[in-house]
Amino acid sequence: MAKILCVLYDDPVDGYPTTYARDGLPNIDHYPGGQTLPTPKGTDFTPGQLLGSVSGELGLRSFLESQGHTLVVTSDKDRDGSVFDQELADADVVISQPFWPAYLTAERIAKAPNLKLAITAGIGSDHVDLDAAIANNITVAEVTYCNSISVAEHVAMMILSLVRNYLPSNQIVLKGGWNIADCVARSYDLEGMHVGTVAAGRIGLAVLRRLHPFDVHLHYTDRHRLPREIEEELNLTFHESTAAMVPHCDVVTVNAPLHPETEGMFNDDLIATMKRGAYLINTARAKIADRDAVVRALESGHLAGYAGDVWFPQPAPADHPWRTMPHHGMTPHISGSSLSAQARYAAGTREILESWLDGTPIRDEYLIVDGGHLAGVGAHSYSVNK
Ligand code: NDP
């Protein structure tokens, strides 16, 4: 029998919800490109309910316990002697979400001799030391596509929010004010701007598709070029590298995984090549940008705005400079954890667990590391330290 250790974010401060803003979720039966949604043999939750917090348990408890497995759920993950650290010692499986990552460092992996499977209930497995997972023959899997559209919607929202100066204008209303000049002195139309994405994978391409109707000029860079039909359909300009693309852009959105090639990419030097007054949106991973370089660029006015939902570490400390830097539109890490996304990644987590417990193959598109090397989607999108 297996021990499954699940690290989830805390319940709402007022307690686990008993009612919701809407009844149910729209029916979506496939992702763009045709990949099917998760296909577990069953689920024990109601789509549209809060599943990603501790009491939601990703809807896994009755499924696992009915088969005799042990499920431990905790939000306590970072302090010395955390429940996560204690329970990890004999865990077979660790599940966590990028929003509240259980950092599976090499040191932690060394103290988890039974660990065989790390599941990311979401997308982005950089909170797992992939080199250590490879060395210790731990399978790493994530629920590919489960929240790609959720993030793309968040990116579109953040681009418009920054360019149109939405959040400060909303603050003026909340404070009882009506000073239109204060609102519009930093407000522009997106129409006609040059918008570029670093990476045009599932999220990056979905962002491009969502922005196309705004009559902007669209740019992208990626390690693999998109099919010519898509480039023509969206009138895309391809650039060989991020460095080649960003000087042309008024808005840059980052949609690449965090791995050795992308860590620290947006440093002082790269930001200096961006147009004065450009906007940078990073919903991918915080460490793709140099924390202090972003602050400096906002304070000097070189960047007109920065927005995203990814921080390091997570949760971000109260004194993290991105909370107080000028002209930002940061949220906590929420873009991929809408109630809509939760239903998909809870089902996907169950599908991965069912496969692993049954000894049947995990879908290739969910695999990041397997059999001691990068595998599946991980082999396509990630790199490891050589
Ligand atoms: P995909 O795997 O579909 O796309 C990633 C793309 O990044 C691929 O096209 C890949 O290129 C490209 N890429 C990798 N390295 C580079 C590089 N050095 N330069 C340019 N492009 C590069 O992933 P998703 O679109 O689904 O997700 C992207 C990332 O977004 C995730 O890894 C995760 O970090 C983040 N994310 C954030 C969420 C949130 O809640 N904020 C939720 C979900 C994801 P190729 O494959 O062509 O080699």
Residues whose N, C-alpha, C, O or C-beta is under 5 A from the ligand:
A	BS01	NDP	I123 G124 N147 S148 V151 V198 A199 A200 G201 R202 I203 G204 T221 D222 R223 H224 N255 A256 P257 L258 E261 T262 T283 A284 R285 S335 G336 H380 S381
